[in-house]
Amino acid sequence: MVQTQMVTLSAILEKLRLKKMDNEFRWTPEGFTANKGKAYKPEDLKIIKVFRFEGDSDPSDSSVLYIIEANDGLIGYSIDAYGMYSNHDDEEGYDNFLRNIPLEDREEQLAFDI
């Protein structure tokens, strides 16, 4: 099925919440944490879907949503803004960490429809 309707970041976050996949992976120097008392390394994770959002009139609306699955089955997300609007304390560390997570785009088998 081809999608023709624009999807918003908030709509996707709500779908994640309804599916109990709304665990936010936050960047720390030890790796990604999701408030579960565990720090994940890139080899513990895979990016299963990426959504890009671009604001029509305001470049600060531009962001990326990464849907991430951990090797223990936890599914969650991480949000980043484009370029200079990025909001992580250690942006270089965050970017390098993300680059080391394997990408496994699950377009056809993602657990929810957008």
C-alpha positions as a Markdown table, in Angstrom:
| # | Residue | x | y | z |
|---|---|---|---|---|
| 1 | Met | 0.0 | 0.0 | 0.0 |
| 2 | Val | 1.5 | 3.3 | -1.0 |
| 3 | Gln | 1.1 | 6.2 | 1.5 |
| 4 | Thr | 0.0 | 9.5 | 0.0 |
| 5 | Gln | -0.9 | 11.3 | 3.3 |
| 6 | Met | 1.8 | 13.2 | 5.2 |
| 7 | Val | 2.5 | 11.8 | 8.6 |
| 8 | Thr | 3.5 | 13.9 | 11.6 |
| 9 | Leu | 6.1 | 13.2 | 14.2 |
| 10 | Ser | 3.4 | 13.4 | 16.9 |
| 11 | Ala | 1.2 | 10.9 | 15.1 |
| 12 | Ile | 4.0 | 8.4 | 14.9 |
| 13 | Leu | 4.9 | 8.9 | 18.6 |
| 14 | Glu | 1.2 | 8.3 | 19.5 |
| 15 | Lys | 1.2 | 5.0 | 17.5 |
| 16 | Leu | 4.3 | 4.0 | 19.3 |
| 17 | Arg | 2.7 | 4.8 | 22.6 |
| 18 | Leu | -0.4 | 2.8 | 21.8 |
| 19 | Lys | 1.8 | -0.2 | 20.8 |
| 20 | Lys | 3.8 | 0.2 | 24.1 |
| 21 | Met | 6.9 | 0.9 | 22.0 |
| 22 | Asp | 7.4 | 4.4 | 23.3 |
| 23 | Asn | 10.7 | 3.8 | 25.1 |
| 24 | Glu | 12.9 | 6.8 | 24.4 |
| 25 | Phe | 16.5 | 5.8 | 23.8 |
| 26 | Arg | 18.6 | 8.7 | 25.3 |
| 27 | Trp | 22.3 | 9.3 | 24.6 |
| 28 | Thr | 24.7 | 9.0 | 27.5 |
| 29 | Pro | 28.5 | 8.5 | 27.3 |
| 30 | Glu | 27.9 | 4.9 | 28.2 |
| 31 | Gly | 25.5 | 4.4 | 25.3 |
| 32 | Phe | 21.8 | 4.6 | 24.8 |
| 33 | Thr | 19.6 | 4.1 | 27.8 |
| 34 | Ala | 15.8 | 3.7 | 27.9 |
| 35 | Asn | 15.2 | 4.2 | 31.7 |
| 36 | Lys | 15.4 | 0.4 | 32.2 |
| 37 | Gly | 18.7 | 0.5 | 34.1 |
| 38 | Lys | 20.7 | -0.7 | 31.2 |
| 39 | Ala | 23.1 | 1.0 | 28.7 |
| 40 | Tyr | 23.0 | -0.4 | 25.2 |
| 41 | Lys | 26.0 | -0.4 | 22.8 |
| 42 | Pro | 25.6 | -0.1 | 19.0 |
| 43 | Glu | 26.1 | -3.8 | 18.6 |
| 44 | Asp | 23.1 | -4.4 | 21.0 |
| 45 | Leu | 20.8 | -2.4 | 18.7 |
| 46 | Lys | 19.4 | -2.1 | 15.2 |
| 47 | Ile | 17.6 | 0.7 | 13.5 |
| 48 | Ile | 14.4 | -0.8 | 12.1 |
| 49 | Lys | 12.8 | 2.3 | 10.6 |
| 50 | Val | 13.8 | 5.9 | 9.9 |
| 51 | Phe | 11.3 | 8.8 | 9.4 |
| 52 | Arg | 12.5 | 12.2 | 8.3 |
| 53 | Phe | 10.4 | 15.3 | 8.8 |
| 54 | Glu | 11.0 | 18.6 | 7.1 |
| 55 | Gly | 9.2 | 21.8 | 8.1 |
| 56 | Asp | 7.7 | 23.7 | 5.2 |
| 57 | Ser | 8.4 | 27.2 | 6.5 |
| 58 | Asp | 10.7 | 26.7 | 9.5 |
| 59 | Pro | 14.0 | 24.8 | 9.2 |
| 60 | Ser | 14.0 | 24.2 | 12.9 |
| 61 | Asp | 11.1 | 21.8 | 12.3 |
| 62 | Ser | 13.4 | 19.4 | 10.5 |
| 63 | Ser | 14.0 | 16.2 | 12.5 |
| 64 | Val | 14.7 | 12.5 | 12.2 |
| 65 | Leu | 12.9 | 9.7 | 14.2 |
| 66 | Tyr | 14.8 | 6.5 | 14.5 |
| 67 | Ile | 12.8 | 3.4 | 15.6 |
| 68 | Ile | 15.3 | 1.1 | 17.4 |
| 69 | Glu | 15.1 | -2.5 | 18.6 |
| 70 | Ala | 17.5 | -3.8 | 21.2 |
| 71 | Asn | 18.8 | -7.4 | 21.3 |
| 72 | Asp | 16.6 | -8.0 | 24.4 |
| 73 | Gly | 13.4 | -7.2 | 22.4 |
| 74 | Leu | 12.9 | -3.6 | 23.7 |
| 75 | Ile | 11.6 | -1.3 | 20.9 |
| 76 | Gly | 11.8 | 2.4 | 21.2 |
| 77 | Tyr | 12.9 | 5.6 | 19.5 |
| 78 | Ser | 15.4 | 8.4 | 19.3 |
| 79 | Ile | 14.7 | 11.8 | 17.9 |
| 80 | Asp | 17.3 | 14.2 | 16.4 |
| 81 | Ala | 17.0 | 17.5 | 14.7 |
| 82 | Tyr | 19.0 | 18.2 | 11.5 |
| 83 | Gly | 22.3 | 19.9 | 11.5 |
| 84 | Met | 22.8 | 22.9 | 13.7 |
| 85 | Tyr | 19.4 | 22.4 | 15.3 |
| 86 | Ser | 20.4 | 19.1 | 16.9 |
| 87 | Asn | 19.9 | 19.1 | 20.6 |
| 88 | His | 22.2 | 16.5 | 22.1 |
| 89 | Asp | 24.9 | 17.6 | 24.6 |
| 90 | Asp | 27.6 | 15.5 | 22.9 |
| 91 | Glu | 26.4 | 15.7 | 19.3 |
| 92 | Glu | 29.5 | 14.2 | 17.8 |
| 93 | Gly | 29.3 | 11.2 | 20.2 |
| 94 | Tyr | 25.5 | 10.8 | 19.4 |
| 95 | Asp | 26.1 | 10.9 | 15.7 |
| 96 | Asn | 29.0 | 8.5 | 15.8 |
| 97 | Phe | 27.0 | 6.1 | 18.0 |
| 98 | Leu | 24.1 | 6.2 | 15.5 |
| 99 | Arg | 26.4 | 5.5 | 12.6 |
| 100 | Asn | 27.5 | 2.3 | 14.3 |
| 101 | Ile | 24.0 | 0.9 | 14.8 |
| 102 | Pro | 23.1 | -1.5 | 11.9 |
| 103 | Leu | 20.1 | -0.4 | 9.7 |
| 104 | Glu | 17.5 | -3.1 | 9.1 |
| 105 | Asp | 14.6 | -1.2 | 7.4 |
| 106 | Arg | 11.5 | -3.2 | 8.1 |
| 107 | Glu | 9.1 | -1.4 | 5.8 |
| 108 | Glu | 7.0 | -4.5 | 5.1 |
| 109 | Gln | 7.0 | -6.0 | 8.6 |
| 110 | Leu | 7.0 | -3.1 | 11.0 |
| 111 | Ala | 4.7 | -3.8 | 13.9 |
| 112 | Phe | 2.4 | -0.9 | 13.2 |
| 113 | Asp | 1.0 | 0.9 | 10.1 |
| 114 | Ile | 1.6 | 4.5 | 9.5 |
